[in-house]
Amino acid sequence: MPYSDSPPPAPRIRWRRGRVTATGRRGRDSLELTVEVPEDGVVPALAYPSLVGIPQVDDEVLLNTTAWAQGLGTGGHAMVVAVPDRLPPDPEGPGHLVKARYTPLQVTVQGVDEQETEHHATIAEADDVRGMPVVVADLHSALPAVLIGMLATDPDLRVVYVMTDGGALPAAFSRTLDTLAPSLAGVITVGQAFGGDLEAVTVHTGLLAARHVLGADVAIVTQGPGNLGTGTPWGFSGVAAGEACNAVSVLGGQAIGALRISDADPRPRHRGVSHHSLTAFGRVALGGVTLVAPRGLSSELGGQVDEDLASQPERNPVVWVDTDGLDAALGLSPVPLRTMGRSYPEERAYFLAAAAAGRFAALSVPVPEDTEAVADPDAAVAADVLADAAVEGEPGAGA
């Protein structure tokens, strides 16, 4: 049947009206609510004030309860669509980039790459990121561990997070970002994602903005919270990690893969090195990506990781990185380290791999061309020894 002759599809949203009975945690652009819904009872809800205003106790709110009612992994809250009796004022800010396009809640933001911004000329002229190391991860939960690995290695690094649109579109959905903000030089939301310190149209312009506008030494690229997977080889949102690596490569950066490693996940496809990493980095990242494996794993898991990575193409070198001190640093994380419902240290291998990727990136920051030669030769030797000790090309015992 031709598309134009097909009957309208079935409803896709479970709408409800409710009344706010309490307000809870407030983030940069999020507000948690308790809402009494006649058909459902007490429902946890989430509002984005920049979209719907600031709901107050006794306000009637219109809710999208679809994911919440289905009990999906990302459906812990109903989403506030509107406060019908108290709409927010009209937006007055600049910007012509439309994100979440052609949905009822499409938003207009100012992009770092659009013509009316002070940065347009910079982005228009930039064509590379000057060798900047970029750690690319499959899941948003890797972000804090990667950052910890970077700053534990060099606390003076300027780190920018580039958030892609494979998971949550609003950056405000991430509690992690609220807490990590003081440790980041900025957040750039790209594609359909929005709510960062800067907005960009693509991963490419997001990376260029990280380097040339925010002055990043290193960058981290992941999707927002809420990975989507179907249990099929290609049906997962993290496949875009490989595409992000291609963007890094074409812009002259160093693509570094944070491997998804686990000995706690009950699903065979995610034990050892997850098929997500093997597919995204091994089959999609055509420009090559350095794959970082952490030392300090059990002999059994280290051997499994080594075996899983043996079939990677030649363009993807594998390095085993020393992890001394990273467990202690992860234990001091300012945010809870959790992935797929499991926390550190249960998922130690996963978070250790992410931190090791961050450490490798920190050690790979290019030396500026105008930097004077090191006056103390002993200091130069010490730096070389540190790099050699931290990065090895084979797993060895106890990897």
C-alpha positions in Angstrom: 0.0 0.0 0.0 1.4 3.4 -0.9 2.6 5.5 2.1 0.1 8.2 1.3 -2.8 5.7 1.3 -1.9 4.1 4.6 -4.2 4.6 7.6 -2.9 6.8 10.4 -0.6 5.0 12.8 -1.8 4.0 16.2 -1.2 6.5 19.1 2.4 6.6 20.3 2.1 8.7 23.4 0.3 7.9 26.7 -1.0 11.3 27.8 -2.0 12.1 31.4 -3.0 15.1 33.4 -1.9 15.4 37.0 -1.4 17.8 39.8 2.0 18.6 41.3 2.2 17.6 45.0 5.9 18.2 45.7 9.0 19.5 44.1 12.4 17.8 44.4 15.9 18.0 43.1 16.7 21.0 40.9 19.5 20.8 38.3 20.8 23.4 35.9 17.8 23.0 33.7 15.8 20.2 35.3 13.3 19.9 38.2 12.1 16.6 39.7 8.4 16.5 40.7 5.9 14.3 42.4 2.6 14.3 40.6 -0.7 12.9 41.5 -2.3 11.3 38.5 -5.9 10.1 38.7 -5.4 7.0 36.6 -1.9 6.1 38.0 -1.6 7.5 41.5 1.7 9.1 42.6 4.1 9.5 39.6 7.7 10.8 39.6 8.0 13.4 36.8 10.7 15.6 35.3 10.4 19.1 33.9 12.9 21.1 31.9 12.3 24.8 33.0 13.7 26.2 29.8 11.0 24.3 27.8 7.9 24.4 30.1 8.6 26.9 32.8 8.9 26.1 36.5 6.1 24.0 37.8 4.9 24.6 41.4 2.9 22.7 43.9 -0.8 22.6 43.0 0.0 23.3 39.3 -1.8 21.0 36.8 0.7 19.5 34.4 0.3 17.6 31.1 2.5 14.5 31.1 3.9 12.0 28.6 3.9 8.8 30.7 4.6 6.3 27.9 8.1 5.1 28.9 7.3 5.4 32.6 4.3 3.1 32.2 6.3 0.6 30.1 9.0 0.4 32.8 11.7 1.1 30.3 15.3 1.6 31.5 15.1 5.3 30.7 11.5 5.6 31.8 12.0 6.4 35.5 10.1 9.6 35.1 7.0 10.9 33.3 8.0 13.9 31.2 6.2 17.3 31.8 5.0 18.5 28.4 3.3 21.7 29.6 1.9 23.6 32.5 -1.3 24.6 30.7 -2.5 27.2 33.1 0.8 29.0 33.4 2.8 29.0 30.2 6.4 30.4 30.3 7.2 33.7 28.6 8.1 33.8 24.9 11.9 33.2 24.3 13.9 36.3 23.6 17.3 34.8 23.0 19.2 34.7 19.7 19.7 31.7 17.6 18.2 29.9 14.6 19.3 26.3 15.0 16.2 24.1 15.6 16.8 20.9 17.5 14.5 18.0 18.2 13.2 19.2 14.9 9.6 18.8 13.9 8.6 17.4 17.2 6.0 19.2 19.4 8.8 20.4 21.7 11.4 21.5 19.0 13.7 24.1 20.5 15.6 27.0 18.9 19.2 27.6 20.1 22.1 29.6 19.0 24.8 27.5 17.4 28.5 28.2 17.6 28.7 27.6 13.9 25.8 29.8 12.7 26.4 33.1 10.9 25.3 35.5 13.6 27.7 34.3 16.3 31.0 35.7 17.2 32.6 32.3 16.6 31.3 31.8 13.1 34.5 33.0 11.4 36.6 30.8 13.6 34.6 27.7 12.8 34.3 28.5 9.1 38.1 28.8 8.8 39.0 25.8 11.0 39.7 22.6 9.3 41.4 20.4 11.9 41.8 20.0 15.6 45.6 20.0 15.6 46.2 16.5 16.8 43.8 16.8 19.8 43.3 13.4 21.5 39.6 12.5 21.7 38.3 9.7 23.8 35.1 8.1 22.2 32.9 5.9 24.4 29.8 3.9 23.7 27.9 4.8 26.9 27.3 8.1 28.8 28.3 6.2 32.1 31.9 6.1 30.9 32.2 9.9 31.0 33.1 10.4 34.6 35.7 7.6 34.6 37.3 8.9 31.4 37.5 12.4 33.0 38.9 10.9 36.2 41.6 9.1 34.2 42.5 12.4 32.4 42.7 14.6 35.4 44.4 12.0 37.6 47.2 12.0 35.0 47.3 15.8 34.4 45.0 18.0 36.6 45.7 21.1 34.4 44.1 19.7 31.3 41.2 21.6 29.7 38.7 18.9 28.9 35.6 19.4 26.8 32.7 17.0 26.6 30.9 16.7 23.2 27.5 15.1 23.7 25.9 13.4 20.7 22.3 12.7 20.2 22.0 8.9 20.4 20.5 9.0 23.9 18.8 11.8 25.8 18.6 14.9 23.8 18.5 17.4 26.7 21.9 17.7 28.4 19.9 18.6 31.5 18.8 15.0 31.8 22.3 14.1 33.0 22.8 14.4 36.7 26.4 13.5 36.0 27.0 16.8 34.1 25.6 18.9 36.8 28.2 17.6 39.2 31.1 17.4 36.7 30.6 20.9 35.3 33.4 22.5 37.5 35.9 20.0 36.1 35.0 20.6 32.5 36.1 23.4 30.2 32.6 23.1 28.7 29.9 21.0 27.2 29.0 21.1 23.6 25.7 19.4 22.4 25.7 18.4 18.8 23.1 17.0 16.3 19.7 17.0 17.8 21.0 17.2 21.4 20.7 20.5 23.1 21.4 22.4 26.4 25.2 22.5 26.4 27.4 25.5 27.0 27.7 25.6 23.2 25.5 24.1 20.5 26.8 22.7 17.2 25.2 21.2 14.1 27.5 18.2 13.8 30.1 16.2 15.7 32.6 17.8 13.4 31.8 21.4 14.3 31.4 20.3 17.9 35.0 19.1 17.9 36.3 22.2 16.1 34.5 24.4 18.7 36.0 22.3 21.5 39.5 22.9 20.1 39.3 26.4 18.7 36.6 28.1 20.8 37.0 26.5 24.2 40.7 25.8 23.9 40.4 22.1 24.7 43.5 20.0 25.2 41.5 16.8 25.1 37.8 16.0 24.4 35.4 13.2 25.3 32.6 12.1 23.0 29.7 10.0 24.1 25.9 9.9 23.7 23.7 11.3 26.4 22.1 9.0 29.1 19.8 6.4 27.7 21.5 3.9 25.4 19.2 2.2 23.0 19.9 -1.5 22.1 18.0 -4.3 20.5 20.3 -7.3 21.0 21.2 -7.3 17.3 24.6 -6.7 15.8 23.8 -3.3 14.4 20.7 -2.2 16.3 22.3 -0.1 19.1 22.7 3.7 19.4 26.4 3.3 20.4 27.2 2.3 16.8 27.6 6.1 16.4 30.8 5.9 18.4 32.5 4.6 15.3 31.1 7.5 13.3 32.5 9.9 15.9 35.9 8.3 15.5 35.7 9.0 11.7 35.0 12.6 12.5 38.0 12.8 14.8 40.2 11.2 12.1 39.1 13.4 9.2 39.8 16.5 11.4 43.3 15.4 12.2 42.7 14.3 15.8 43.7 11.2 17.7 40.7 8.9 18.0 41.0 6.8 21.2 38.4 4.1 22.0 37.2 3.5 25.5 36.4 -0.2 25.4 33.3 -1.6 27.0 34.8 -4.4 29.1 32.9 -6.5 31.6 33.1 -9.7 33.6 29.9 -8.9 35.5 27.3 -8.5 32.7 25.2 -11.7 32.5 24.8 -11.3 28.7 27.4 -13.2 26.8 27.6 -10.6 24.0 28.8 -8.0 26.5 31.4 -10.2 28.4 35.0 -9.6 27.8 35.0 -6.8 25.2 31.4 -6.0 24.3 30.2 -6.6 20.7 29.3 -2.9 20.8 32.9 -1.9 21.0 34.1 -4.5 18.5 31.5 -3.4 16.0 31.6 0.4 16.4 35.4 0.6 16.5 36.3 -2.4 14.4 33.8 -2.1 11.6 32.6 1.5 11.6 35.7 3.5 12.5 37.3 3.3 9.1 39.9 6.0 9.9 41.4 4.0 12.7 41.2 4.3 16.4 43.6 3.4 19.2 42.0 0.9 21.5 43.0 1.1 25.1 43.0 -1.9 27.4 43.7 -1.5 31.1 46.4 -3.4 33.0 45.3 -4.7 36.4 42.5 -7.0 35.2 42.3 -10.6 36.4 44.4 -13.0 34.3 41.2 -14.6 33.0 39.6 -11.4 31.9 42.8 -9.9 30.6 43.3 -13.0 28.4 39.7 -12.8 27.2 40.2 -9.1 26.3 43.4 -9.9 24.5 41.6 -12.6 22.5 38.7 -10.4 21.7 40.9 -7.7 20.3 43.1 -10.0 18.3 40.9 -9.7 15.2 40.8 -5.9 15.1 42.0 -4.5 11.8 45.5 -3.1 11.5 44.3 0.4 11.5 43.3 -0.1 15.2 46.4 -0.4 17.4 45.8 -1.9 20.8 47.7 -0.5 23.8 47.7 -1.8 27.4 47.9 1.1 29.8 49.2 1.1 33.3 46.4 1.7 35.8 48.4 2.4 39.0 46.4 4.9 41.1 43.3 4.8 39.0 41.3 2.5 41.3 41.9 5.0 44.1 40.9 7.9 41.9 37.7 6.1 40.8 36.9 5.4 44.4 36.8 9.2 45.0 34.5 9.9 42.1 32.2 12.9 42.7 29.4 11.1 41.0 28.1 7.5 41.5 29.7 5.2 39.0 27.0 3.0 37.6 26.4 1.3 34.3 23.5 -1.1 33.3 22.3 -1.0 36.9 25.7 -2.1 38.3 28.1 0.1 40.2 31.8 0.3 40.8 33.5 -1.9 41.9 31.1 -4.6 40.6 31.8 -3.3 37.1 35.4 -2.4 37.9 36.7 -3.6 34.5 34.4 -1.2 32.7 35.3 1.9 34.6 39.0 1.0 34.8 39.0 0.7 31.0 37.4 4.1 30.6 39.8 5.7 33.1 42.7 4.0 31.2 41.5 5.6 28.0 41.5 9.0 29.7 45.0 8.4 31.0 46.3 7.5 27.5 44.6 10.6 26.1 46.3 12.8 28.7 49.7 11.3 27.9 49.0 11.9 24.1 48.4 15.6 24.2 50.7 17.2 21.5 53.5 19.4 22.7 52.8 22.9 21.3 55.1 23.8 18.4 56.3 27.0 20.0 57.2 25.3 23.3 60.9 25.7 24.1 63.1 22.6 24.4 63.2 21.2 27.9 66.2 22.7 29.7 66.7 19.8 32.1 67.5 16.6 30.2 66.7 14.5 33.3 63.2 15.9 33.3 62.8 14.9 29.6 64.0 11.4 30.4 61.6 11.1 33.3 58.7 12.1 31.1 59.7 9.5 28.6 59.9 6.8 31.3 56.5 7.8 32.6 55.0 7.4 29.2 56.7 4.1 28.5 55.6 2.8 31.9 52.0 3.9 31.3 51.6 2.5 27.8 52.6 -0.9 26.7 51.8 -2.8 23.5 51.1 -6.2 25.0 49.1 -7.3 28.0 51.7 -9.3 30.0 51.0 -11.1 33.2 48.0 -10.0 35.2 46.7 -7.8 32.4 
